[in-house]
Amino acid sequence: MPPIDLARLAERLHQNLGRPERELLAPGSSWNLSQTLQHCAQTVRYSVTGYPVLKPALFRATAGVLAKRVFLRRGAMRHSLAAEIDGAPPLDPELPVTEAAAGLTEAVAVFTNHTAEHAPHPAYGRCTHDEFARLHAMHLAEHLPGLVDA
C-alpha cells in the first residue's frame, strides 16, 4: 500500500464532511469529529510553531526516537486516541465541524509551505519535513480511518 498523503487526507476530509461521524472516526474515539480535527490541526501547526511542552531530552533521544522509527517503518501508528497535547488549549466540543475542518486545512497549508527547520516533536524529537508529513498523515489516519477508505 502506498504511503498515506497528508494533503490528500485533508482533501478527502472536505469531500466526506457530510458522512456520519461514526463512519469517519476510529471506533471508541473519546472525542467528537470537531475535537478530533482540532487536535490534529494543533499537532500539525505545532510542528511549525513549536509544541507547548516537550518530554525530557533523554526520552526523546531513546524511547521517542525508537517509536518514530517503528511508526515510519510500519507506515502506521498506534497511540491513545484520547491523549491531548500537553500544554495545548482545550478542545472545544461545540466548535462547528466546518470550522474545525477549515482549521486543519489551514494548518496543513502552513506545514506544507514551511521550508525552515521544524520544531522538535514532544516525543520523537527532531524530524525532517518528510518524516513529519508521514507522521502527521499516519496520525490523522489513525484518528479518522474513514478518510483512508474514502
C-alpha positions in Angstrom: 0.0 0.0 0.0 1.4 3.4 -0.9 2.1 5.9 2.0 -0.7 8.0 3.2 -0.5 11.6 2.0 -1.3 14.4 4.4 -2.7 16.8 1.8 -4.8 14.1 0.2 -6.3 13.2 3.6 -7.2 16.9 4.2 -8.8 17.0 0.8 -10.8 13.8 1.5 -12.0 15.3 4.7 -13.8 18.1 2.9 -15.2 15.6 0.4 -16.6 13.5 3.3 -17.8 16.1 5.8 -21.5 15.1 5.1 -20.9 11.5 6.2 -21.9 10.5 9.8 -19.1 11.0 12.3 -19.1 7.3 13.2 -18.1 6.5 9.6 -15.0 8.8 9.9 -13.9 8.4 13.5 -11.9 5.5 14.9 -14.1 3.1 16.9 -14.1 4.1 20.5 -13.0 7.6 19.9 -13.1 9.8 23.0 -13.8 13.0 21.1 -16.4 14.1 18.6 -15.3 14.9 15.0 -14.7 18.6 15.7 -12.5 17.9 18.7 -10.5 15.3 16.7 -10.0 17.8 13.8 -8.9 20.5 16.3 -6.4 18.0 17.9 -4.9 17.0 14.5 -4.7 20.7 13.5 -2.9 21.5 16.7 -0.1 18.9 16.2 0.4 19.9 12.5 0.6 23.5 13.4 2.9 22.9 16.4 5.4 21.1 14.2 6.0 24.5 12.6 5.5 26.9 15.5 6.7 24.7 18.4 4.9 22.4 20.8 4.0 23.9 24.2 5.6 21.1 26.3 8.4 18.6 25.3 9.1 15.3 27.0 12.6 15.1 28.6 15.5 15.1 26.2 16.5 11.6 27.3 13.0 10.3 26.5 13.1 12.0 23.1 16.5 10.5 22.3 15.6 7.0 23.3 12.0 5.7 23.5 10.7 8.6 21.4 13.1 8.1 18.5 12.5 4.3 18.6 8.7 4.9 18.4 9.2 7.2 15.5 11.3 4.7 13.6 8.8 1.9 14.2 5.9 4.0 13.0 7.8 5.2 9.9 8.8 1.7 9.1 5.3 0.3 9.6 3.6 3.2 7.8 1.0 3.3 10.6 0.9 4.3 14.3 -0.9 3.3 17.4 -1.3 5.7 20.3 -4.0 6.7 22.8 -6.8 8.4 20.8 -7.7 10.4 24.0 -4.2 11.8 24.5 -4.3 15.6 24.3 -1.2 17.6 23.5 0.5 18.7 26.8 0.0 22.5 27.2 -2.3 22.9 24.3 -5.6 24.8 24.6 -8.6 22.6 25.4 -10.5 21.1 22.5 -13.9 22.8 22.1 -16.7 20.2 21.7 -19.1 22.9 20.4 -16.9 24.2 17.6 -18.7 23.6 14.3 -17.1 20.8 12.3 -16.8 23.0 9.3 -14.6 25.5 11.3 -12.5 22.6 12.7 -12.0 21.2 9.2 -11.0 24.7 7.9 -8.5 25.0 10.8 -7.0 21.6 9.9 -6.8 22.6 6.2 -5.1 25.9 7.2 -2.6 24.0 9.4 -1.8 21.6 6.6 -1.2 24.5 4.2 1.1 26.2 6.8 3.0 23.0 7.3 3.2 22.2 3.5 4.7 25.6 2.8 7.1 25.6 5.7 10.7 25.4 4.4 12.7 26.1 7.6 13.7 23.5 10.2 10.7 22.1 12.1 10.1 22.4 15.9 11.0 19.2 17.8 8.2 16.8 18.4 7.3 16.3 22.1 8.1 12.6 22.0 10.0 11.9 18.8 12.4 14.9 18.9 13.8 16.3 15.6 12.0 15.2 12.5 12.6 16.1 8.9 9.8 17.7 6.8 9.2 14.3 5.1 9.1 12.4 8.4 6.7 14.9 9.9 4.5 14.8 6.8 4.3 11.0 7.1 3.8 11.0 10.8 1.0 13.6 10.6 -0.7 11.6 7.9 -0.5 8.4 10.0 -1.8 10.4 13.0 -4.8 11.7 11.0 -5.4 8.2 9.5 -5.5 6.7 13.0 -7.9 9.2 14.3 -10.0 9.2 11.1 -9.7 5.8 9.4 -12.9 6.6 7.4 -10.8 9.0 5.3 -8.4 6.3 4.3 -11.2 4.2 2.9 -13.0 7.1 1.2 
